[in-house]
Amino acid sequence: MQKELITEFGYKRFVKEFKQLAEVEKPYWVKEKEIAAQHGDRSENAEYISAKEMIRNLDKRLRFLEKIINNST
Protein backbone atom coordinates (compact mmCIF):
# COMPACT_ATOMS: atom_id res chain seq x y z
CA MET A 1 0.00 0.00 0.00
CA GLN A 2 1.12 3.50 -0.73
CA LYS A 3 1.89 5.73 2.23
CA GLU A 4 -0.29 8.80 2.69
CA LEU A 5 1.74 11.99 2.64
CA ILE A 6 0.46 14.32 5.31
CA THR A 7 2.04 16.89 7.57
CA GLU A 8 2.62 16.28 11.26
CA PHE A 9 -0.14 18.83 11.99
CA GLY A 10 -2.53 16.99 9.69
CA TYR A 11 -1.65 13.65 11.27
CA LYS A 12 -2.29 15.00 14.77
CA ARG A 13 -5.59 16.46 13.60
CA PHE A 14 -6.72 13.09 12.22
CA VAL A 15 -5.68 11.31 15.42
CA LYS A 16 -7.52 13.89 17.53
CA GLU A 17 -10.69 13.53 15.44
CA PHE A 18 -10.44 9.73 15.58
CA LYS A 19 -10.16 9.77 19.37
CA GLN A 20 -13.07 12.22 19.70
CA LEU A 21 -15.32 10.10 17.53
CA ALA A 22 -14.30 6.79 19.10
CA GLU A 23 -14.30 7.86 22.74
CA VAL A 24 -17.06 10.49 22.90
CA GLU A 25 -19.37 10.59 19.89
CA LYS A 26 -19.88 6.88 19.23
CA PRO A 27 -20.58 5.90 22.87
CA TYR A 28 -23.08 8.78 23.07
CA TRP A 29 -24.99 7.61 20.00
CA VAL A 30 -24.90 3.97 21.08
CA LYS A 31 -26.51 5.02 24.36
CA GLU A 32 -29.09 7.13 22.48
CA LYS A 33 -29.92 4.13 20.30
CA GLU A 34 -30.38 1.93 23.37
CA ILE A 35 -32.71 4.50 24.96
CA ALA A 36 -34.71 4.90 21.74
CA ALA A 37 -35.01 1.13 21.36
CA GLN A 38 -36.86 0.99 24.67
CA HIS A 39 -39.64 3.16 23.26
CA GLY A 40 -41.22 0.36 21.27
CA ASP A 41 -41.57 -0.46 17.58
CA ARG A 42 -38.21 0.23 15.97
CA SER A 43 -39.53 0.40 12.41
CA GLU A 44 -41.50 3.56 13.25
CA ASN A 45 -39.16 4.98 15.87
CA ALA A 46 -37.51 8.08 14.36
CA GLU A 47 -35.04 8.49 17.23
CA TYR A 48 -33.87 4.88 16.88
CA ILE A 49 -33.50 5.15 13.10
CA SER A 50 -31.65 8.45 13.43
CA ALA A 51 -29.24 7.11 16.04
CA LYS A 52 -28.62 3.98 14.00
CA GLU A 53 -27.82 6.10 10.92
CA MET A 54 -25.51 8.33 12.95
CA ILE A 55 -23.60 5.30 14.26
CA ARG A 56 -23.26 3.99 10.70
CA ASN A 57 -21.87 7.36 9.54
CA LEU A 58 -19.47 7.51 12.50
CA ASP A 59 -18.24 3.99 11.71
CA LYS A 60 -17.57 5.01 8.10
CA ARG A 61 -15.61 8.07 9.22
CA LEU A 62 -13.67 6.03 11.80
CA ARG A 63 -12.67 3.47 9.15
CA PHE A 64 -11.57 6.28 6.83
CA LEU A 65 -9.51 7.99 9.53
CA GLU A 66 -8.00 4.69 10.67
CA LYS A 67 -6.90 3.95 7.12
CA ILE A 68 -5.23 7.35 6.79
CA ILE A 69 -3.56 7.12 10.20
CA ASN A 70 -2.25 3.61 9.59
CA ASN A 71 -1.01 4.40 6.08
CA SER A 72 0.82 7.56 7.10
CA THR A 73 3.03 6.14 9.84
KEZA-802987 format. One record per residue (C-alpha): residue in three letters; z, y, x. Coordinates in steps of 0.1 Angstrom, whole numbers, padded with zeros to 4 digits, always signed. Example, Ala and Ser with C-alpha at 12.3 -4.5 7.8 and 13.67 -1.06 7.14 Angstrom:
BEGIN
ala+0078-0045+0123ser+0071-0011+0137
// end
This chain:
BEGIN
met+0000+0000+0000gln-0007+0035+0011lys+0022+0057+0019glu+0027+0088-0003leu+0026+0120+0017ile+0053+0143+0005thr+0076+0169+0020glu+0113+0163+0026phe+0120+0188-0001gly+0097+0170-0025tyr+0113+0137-0016lys+0148+0150-0023arg+0136+0165-0056phe+0122+0131-0067val+0154+0113-0057lys+0175+0139-0075glu+0154+0135-0107phe+0156+0097-0104lys+0194+0098-0102gln+0197+0122-0131leu+0175+0101-0153ala+0191+0068-0143glu+0227+0079-0143val+0229+0105-0171glu+0199+0106-0194lys+0192+0069-0199pro+0229+0059-0206tyr+0231+0088-0231trp+0200+0076-0250val+0211+0040-0249lys+0244+0050-0265glu+0225+0071-0291lys+0203+0041-0299glu+0234+0019-0304ile+0250+0045-0327ala+0217+0049-0347ala+0214+0011-0350gln+0247+0010-0369his+0233+0032-0396gly+0213+0004-0412asp+0176-0005-0416arg+0160+0002-0382ser+0124+0004-0395glu+0133+0036-0415asn+0159+0050-0392ala+0144+0081-0375glu+0172+0085-0350tyr+0169+0049-0339ile+0131+0051-0335ser+0134+0085-0317ala+0160+0071-0292lys+0140+0040-0286glu+0109+0061-0278met+0129+0083-0255ile+0143+0053-0236arg+0107+0040-0233asn+0095+0074-0219leu+0125+0075-0195asp+0117+0040-0182lys+0081+0050-0176arg+0092+0081-0156leu+0118+0060-0137arg+0092+0035-0127phe+0068+0063-0116leu+0095+0080-0095glu+0107+0047-0080lys+0071+0040-0069ile+0068+0074-0052ile+0102+0071-0036asn+0096+0036-0023asn+0061+0044-0010ser+0071+0076+0008thr+0098+0061+0030
// end
